[in-house]
């Protein structure tokens, strides 16, 4: 393997040596004029640390923050500290950041993490800094940047069905959503209290709001309980045979890595791409380092690290591991619905559908 050592300048000062495993990676990381501008700007502004907050289930939590700190310092030849604060909810965190910024106060996190729904709500509030993330690198396509340039997608995921591989035979794994209505599964499966993902699936061409309401009414008579998407360990234990729908295969892969008997399948009539975003709030105390951190997550090494700590990455970025999942789906003729921020903004009716679908699951559960 060819090795390259590059001396990294930080605002004119030499900060260290940066190792890359190939000439291509070195050129990709260092060629961007925008990266060099941000490094110099951070030096000039005296930015030496990042304050970040996200749930333990996002970006690898505390472990992920430490590993990204190490990657950041290797990439840029710096010695910054990433001060991580765990937060229980990305929804509540987005609300807190919005209140802080609109009140003219520095936000409590330099980087905001969230899903497409969180950032769709922030587009018109002018809470997030507008920044063209494609300037960071040619590996970042415009397609993954949120409207108004307020954030950028760092990972994709597809909701599906998590099932116990010891209790569900390979030939009985559901291939379509209707398959979970088989009478043999009655009282043995779980769904989620928030009807996770069903409002998005209902936007697919083979579905509608009415068809989904009918499906969920029947599903509610099948389920034995409502659990949160992160509780897939309860499927692994055999308490439930499957979870319909989960929040993505990453949850199952994480628990499966411990040796648990879990599998994940994406229904051919329910394939919806969802995303995780990072953006920089306005009034951030360390905006230059924040953007450099986001690029570290989007870099080739950063995406590999994201898969290691969070078990998913972005299917559109070169070197993606999860791209194989989509390739397999497409080979079966399944069509994907891309539910990004722009999609959420175009379809405000999904909010009411989500409320309606949640009531159906909760109401029907209470009647059994």
C-alpha positions as semicolon CSV with decimal commas, in nm:
position;residue;x (nm);y (nm);z (nm)
1;X;0,000;0,000;0,000
2;X;0,130;0,339;-0,094
3;X;0,160;0,575;0,201
4;X;0,146;0,952;0,192
5;X;0,230;1,199;0,463
6;X;0,091;1,547;0,423
7;X;0,191;1,846;0,632
8;X;-0,123;2,029;0,734
9;X;-0,126;2,407;0,773
10;X;-0,377;2,569;1,008
11;X;-0,398;2,941;0,931
12;X;-0,028;2,949;0,843
13;X;0,082;2,745;1,147
14;X;0,200;2,387;1,107
15;X;-0,006;2,171;1,336
16;X;0,096;1,819;1,251
17;X;0,126;1,535;1,008
18;X;-0,171;1,370;0,853
19;X;-0,161;1,009;0,733
20;X;-0,366;0,877;0,444
21;X;-0,367;0,522;0,310
22;X;-0,367;0,628;-0,054
23;X;-0,285;0,923;-0,273
24;X;-0,651;0,945;-0,372
25;X;-0,767;0,983;-0,014
26;X;-0,504;1,244;0,061
27;X;-0,602;1,446;-0,244
28;X;-0,974;1,411;-0,165
29;X;-0,932;1,532;0,191
30;X;-0,691;1,816;0,121
31;X;-0,779;1,948;-0,226
32;X;-1,092;2,138;-0,125
33;X;-1,029;2,511;-0,095
34;X;-1,333;2,530;0,134
35;X;-1,178;2,284;0,381
36;X;-0,862;2,493;0,394
37;X;-1,068;2,810;0,439
38;X;-1,261;2,661;0,731
39;X;-0,944;2,536;0,898
40;X;-0,790;2,883;0,871
41;X;-1,110;3,051;0,989
42;X;-1,131;2,823;1,294
43;X;-0,772;2,907;1,382
44;X;-0,833;3,279;1,346
45;X;-1,150;3,263;1,559
46;X;-0,974;3,064;1,831
47;X;-1,208;2,765;1,801
48;X;-1,056;2,478;1,999
49;X;-1,350;2,261;2,099
50;X;-1,694;2,149;1,988
51;X;-2,000;2,129;2,211
52;X;-2,225;1,854;2,079
53;X;-2,540;1,683;2,203
54;X;-2,731;1,386;2,067
55;X;-2,895;1,069;2,202
56;X;-2,683;0,766;2,289
57;X;-2,852;0,587;2,001
58;X;-2,728;0,842;1,745
59;X;-2,377;0,865;1,598
60;X;-2,260;0,603;1,846
61;X;-2,332;0,819;2,150
62;X;-2,036;0,881;2,381
63;X;-1,817;0,625;2,204
64;X;-1,896;0,777;1,866
65;X;-1,813;1,128;1,987
66;X;-1,471;1,013;2,107
67;X;-1,395;0,821;1,790
68;X;-1,504;1,112;1,572
69;X;-1,286;1,342;1,779
70;X;-0,991;1,117;1,700
71;X;-1,082;1,104;1,330
72;X;-1,125;1,483;1,320
73;X;-0,780;1,545;1,466
74;X;-0,619;1,294;1,229
75;X;-0,788;1,448;0,926
76;X;-0,706;1,808;1,002
77;X;-0,391;1,779;1,211
78;X;-0,565;1,948;1,503
79;X;-0,600;1,880;1,873
80;X;-0,959;1,986;1,938
81;X;-1,188;1,841;2,203
82;X;-1,540;1,719;2,134
83;X;-1,745;1,781;2,447
84;X;-2,038;1,541;2,427
85;X;-2,360;1,572;2,625
86;X;-2,617;1,292;2,594
87;X;-2,970;1,407;2,518
88;X;-3,279;1,186;2,540
89;X;-3,465;1,317;2,235
90;X;-3,368;1,470;1,901
91;X;-3,718;1,618;1,879
92;X;-3,686;1,798;2,211
93;X;-3,329;1,900;2,131
94;X;-3,442;2,065;1,807
95;X;-3,704;2,258;2,003
96;X;-3,451;2,373;2,260
97;X;-3,206;2,487;1,993
98;X;-3,481;2,675;1,810
99;X;-3,580;2,859;2,129
100;X;-3,219;2,950;2,205
101;X;-3,143;3,083;1,858
102;X;-3,468;3,275;1,823
103;X;-3,397;3,433;2,161
104;X;-3,056;3,545;2,033
105;X;-2,858;3,305;2,252
106;X;-2,580;3,066;2,141
107;X;-2,728;2,717;2,103
108;X;-2,636;2,447;2,354
109;X;-2,495;2,231;2,072
110;X;-2,271;2,342;1,785
111;X;-2,418;2,070;1,563
112;X;-2,782;1,967;1,542
113;X;-2,872;1,611;1,455
114;X;-3,216;1,506;1,343
115;X;-3,441;1,334;1,093
116;X;-3,618;1,484;0,793
117;X;-3,923;1,577;1,000
118;X;-3,715;1,771;1,252
119;X;-3,538;1,975;0,987
120;X;-3,850;2,030;0,777
121;X;-3,994;2,215;1,078
122;X;-3,682;2,435;1,093
123;X;-3,667;2,543;0,729
124;X;-3,884;2,853;0,770
125;X;-3,776;2,940;1,123
126;X;-3,430;3,059;1,018
127;X;-3,277;2,866;1,307
128;X;-3,013;2,690;1,101
129;X;-2,721;2,847;0,920
130;X;-2,756;2,828;0,543
131;X;-2,439;2,671;0,404
132;X;-2,356;2,498;0,076
133;X;-2,222;2,164;0,196
134;X;-2,131;2,059;-0,157
135;X;-1,836;2,301;-0,136
136;X;-1,669;2,071;0,117
137;X;-1,599;1,794;-0,132
138;X;-1,691;1,659;-0,473
139;X;-1,812;1,342;-0,300
140;X;-2,112;1,534;-0,159
141;X;-2,395;1,552;-0,417
142;X;-2,654;1,829;-0,413
143;X;-2,921;1,564;-0,372
144;X;-2,831;1,505;-0,007
145;X;-2,840;1,872;0,096
146;X;-3,162;1,988;0,263
147;X;-3,369;2,278;0,124
148;X;-3,229;2,624;0,196
149;X;-2,895;2,451;0,262
150;X;-2,979;2,416;0,632
151;X;-2,840;2,062;0,674
152;X;-2,695;1,764;0,494
153;X;-2,787;1,396;0,500
154;X;-2,526;1,180;0,675
155;X;-2,706;0,846;0,670
156;X;-2,999;0,670;0,508
157;X;-3,220;0,401;0,652
158;X;-3,521;0,198;0,545
159;X;-3,793;0,098;0,790
160;X;-3,897;-0,263;0,775
161;X;-3,969;-0,566;0,989
162;X;-3,732;-0,694;1,255
163;X;-3,790;-1,062;1,328
164;X;-3,652;-1,342;1,545
165;X;-3,462;-1,579;1,316
166;X;-3,509;-1,870;1,559
167;X;-3,886;-1,832;1,562
168;X;-3,964;-1,722;1,206
169;X;-3,863;-1,973;0,940
170;X;-3,685;-1,836;0,628
171;X;-3,979;-1,932;0,406
172;X;-4,220;-1,751;0,640
173;X;-4,042;-1,417;0,655
174;X;-4,294;-1,152;0,542
175;X;-4,227;-1,015;0,195
176;X;-4,516;-0,771;0,186
177;X;-4,694;-0,589;0,465
178;X;-5,010;-0,795;0,417
179;X;-4,809;-1,106;0,510
180;X;-4,796;-1,001;0,876
181;X;-5,175;-1,035;0,892
182;X;-5,147;-1,414;0,869
183;X;-5,365;-1,556;1,150
184;X;-5,070;-1,761;1,278
185;X;-4,896;-1,439;1,389
186;X;-5,190;-1,312;1,594
187;X;-5,085;-1,217;1,945
188;X;-4,719;-1,274;1,865
189;X;-4,602;-0,955;1,699
190;X;-4,542;-0,595;1,805
191;X;-4,584;-0,254;1,651
192;X;-4,492;0,092;1,778
193;X;-4,699;0,337;1,986
194;X;-4,631;0,613;1,734
195;X;-4,719;0,401;1,428
196;X;-4,362;0,460;1,310
197;X;-4,323;0,500;0,935
198;X;-4,675;0,405;0,829
199;X;-4,766;0,762;0,728
200;X;-4,475;0,754;0,482
201;X;-4,556;0,410;0,347
202;X;-4,911;0,536;0,286
203;X;-4,766;0,783;0,034
204;X;-4,644;0,503;-0,192
205;X;-4,849;0,456;-0,512
206;X;-4,993;0,119;-0,409
207;X;-5,121;0,264;-0,083
208;X;-5,342;0,553;0,026
209;X;-5,458;0,696;0,357
210;X;-5,774;0,483;0,350
211;X;-5,593;0,162;0,256
212;X;-5,343;0,219;0,535
213;X;-5,618;0,289;0,790
214;X;-5,779;-0,042;0,697
215;X;-5,445;-0,224;0,718
216;X;-5,361;-0,074;1,058
217;X;-5,705;-0,159;1,194
218;X;-5,640;-0,523;1,106
219;X;-5,280;-0,505;1,227
220;X;-5,396;-0,371;1,565
221;X;-5,588;-0,696;1,616
222;X;-5,270;-0,892;1,545
223;X;-5,023;-0,722;1,777
224;X;-4,953;-0,832;2,132
225;X;-4,809;-0,496;2,234
226;X;-4,667;-0,161;2,128
227;X;-4,295;-0,108;2,182
228;X;-4,044;0,159;2,083
229;X;-3,830;0,104;1,770
230;X;-3,513;0,079;1,979
231;X;-3,652;-0,212;2,181
232;X;-3,569;-0,480;1,926
233;X;-3,398;-0,679;2,204
234;X;-3,751;-0,778;2,305
235;X;-3,785;-0,946;1,967
236;X;-3,449;-1,117;2,010
237;X;-3,560;-1,252;2,350
238;X;-3,870;-1,411;2,195
239;X;-4,120;-1,188;2,375
240;X;-4,239;-1,094;2,026
241;X;-4,170;-1,275;1,700
242;X;-4,141;-0,955;1,498
243;X;-4,171;-0,576;1,508
244;X;-4,379;-0,404;1,237
245;X;-4,246;-0,143;1,150
246;X;-3,904;-0,069;1,295
247;X;-3,709;0,253;1,236
248;X;-3,454;0,085;1,009
249;X;-3,231;-0,218;0,982
250;X;-2,953;-0,051;1,183
251;X;-3,132;-0,130;1,510
252;X;-3,148;-0,500;1,428
253;X;-2,788;-0,509;1,302
254;X;-2,664;-0,349;1,624
255;X;-2,826;-0,611;1,845
256;X;-2,748;-0,893;1,601
257;X;-2,377;-0,803;1,632
258;X;-2,396;-0,923;1,993
259;X;-2,503;-1,268;1,872
260;X;-2,879;-1,217;1,902
261;X;-3,108;-1,407;1,660
262;X;-3,238;-1,109;1,465
263;X;-3,312;-1,049;1,100
264;X;-3,446;-0,750;0,911
265;X;-3,659;-0,750;0,598
266;X;-3,793;-0,458;0,395
267;X;-4,144;-0,522;0,261
268;X;-4,151;-0,482;-0,116
269;X;-4,462;-0,264;-0,085
270;X;-4,324;-0,060;0,203
271;X;-3,974;0,052;0,098
272;X;-3,922;0,412;0,211
273;X;-3,586;0,584;0,241
274;X;-3,551;0,797;0,552
275;X;-3,251;1,007;0,652
276;X;-3,042;1,140;0,935
277;X;-2,914;1,497;0,904
278;X;-2,652;1,722;1,056
279;X;-2,658;2,101;1,041
280;X;-2,506;2,403;1,215
281;X;-2,745;2,623;1,416
282;X;-2,713;2,998;1,376
283;X;-2,513;3,167;1,655
284;X;-2,310;2,849;1,705
285;X;-1,999;2,921;1,915
286;X;-1,778;2,710;1,687
287;X;-1,931;2,720;1,337
288;X;-1,612;2,648;1,143
289;X;-1,519;2,341;1,346
290;X;-1,883;2,229;1,324
291;X;-1,871;2,225;0,944
292;X;-1,537;2,046;0,948
293;X;-1,687;1,788;1,184
294;X;-1,979;1,733;0,950
295;X;-1,739;1,673;0,664
296;X;-1,545;1,427;0,881
297;X;-1,870;1,229;0,917
298;X;-1,931;1,246;0,540
299;X;-1,575;1,148;0,446
300;X;-1,493;0,792;0,343
301;X;-1,341;0,713;0,681
302;X;-1,624;0,892;0,859
303;X;-1,888;0,684;0,682
304;X;-1,705;0,363;0,768
305;X;-1,691;0,477;1,129
306;X;-2,060;0,564;1,122
307;X;-2,141;0,212;1,009
308;X;-1,924;0,071;1,288
309;X;-2,089;0,273;1,565
310;X;-2,442;0,320;1,428
311;X;-2,473;0,034;1,175
312;X;-2,582;0,249;0,883
313;X;-2,432;0,500;0,641
314;X;-2,549;0,691;0,332
315;X;-2,629;0,484;0,027
316;X;-2,533;0,764;-0,217
317;X;-2,182;0,824;-0,085
318;X;-1,892;0,636;-0,245
319;X;-1,791;0,330;-0,044
320;X;-2,134;0,289;0,118
321;X;-2,199;-0,045;0,289
322;X;-2,577;-0,001;0,299
323;X;-2,596;0,056;-0,077
324;X;-2,602;-0,323;-0,117
325;X;-2,937;-0,336;0,065
326;X;-3,092;-0,106;-0,193
327;X;-2,932;-0,293;-0,480
328;X;-3,090;-0,613;-0,355
329;X;-3,431;-0,448;-0,331
330;X;-3,406;-0,302;-0,679
331;X;-3,306;-0,642;-0,819
332;X;-3,640;-0,772;-0,690
333;X;-3,824;-0,492;-0,869
334;X;-3,909;-0,296;-0,556
335;X;-3,948;0,079;-0,599
336;X;-3,809;0,319;-0,340
337;X;-3,984;0,626;-0,202
338;X;-3,734;0,895;-0,099
339;X;-3,881;1,070;0,206
340;X;-3,632;1,353;0,257
341;X;-3,690;1,705;0,397
342;X;-3,821;1,829;0,064
343;X;-4,069;1,541;0,049
344;X;-4,194;1,617;0,400
345;X;-4,242;1,983;0,309
346;X;-4,437;1,888;-0,004
347;X;-4,669;1,658;0,191
348;X;-4,786;1,831;0,510
349;X;-5,082;1,590;0,514
350;X;-4,850;1,323;0,654
351;X;-4,862;1,493;0,993
352;X;-5,236;1,433;1,028
353;X;-5,202;1,082;0,892
354;X;-4,945;1,007;1,159
355;X;-5,185;1,125;1,429
356;X;-5,472;0,923;1,281
357;X;-5,266;0,606;1,241
358;X;-5,134;0,629;1,595
359;X;-5,488;0,655;1,729
360;X;-5,591;0,349;1,533
361;X;-5,318;0,133;1,685
362;X;-5,374;0,264;2,036
363;X;-5,755;0,252;2,022
364;X;-5,776;-0,095;1,875
365;X;-5,519;-0,224;2,123
366;X;-5,738;-0,102;2,409
367;X;-6,044;-0,287;2,271
368;X;-5,886;-0,630;2,261
